[in-house]
């Protein structure tokens, strides 16, 4: 499962739970942090590639940042 999907799955599990949410919240926080880190890597890679191709003022990809 990809990380954005993992975050959405964690949110679904959280909504559907009737009991202890500590484990789900912990996993959600971990998945959010990893997704943000991956998005940062993708942003850097695309920005670097655009620079190497001579593209000026690359506006980015508009990736979502998970804020918790």
Number of C-alpha atoms within 10 A of each C-alpha: 7 8 16 18 12 16 22 14 15 20 15 12 15 18 10 9 10 8 7 9 13 10 10 17 15 12 16 21 17 13 21 22 18 16 21 18 13 14 19 14 12 15 16 13 12 15 19 14 13 16 13 10 9 10 11 10 9 13 8 12 11 8 11 10 13 15 8 7
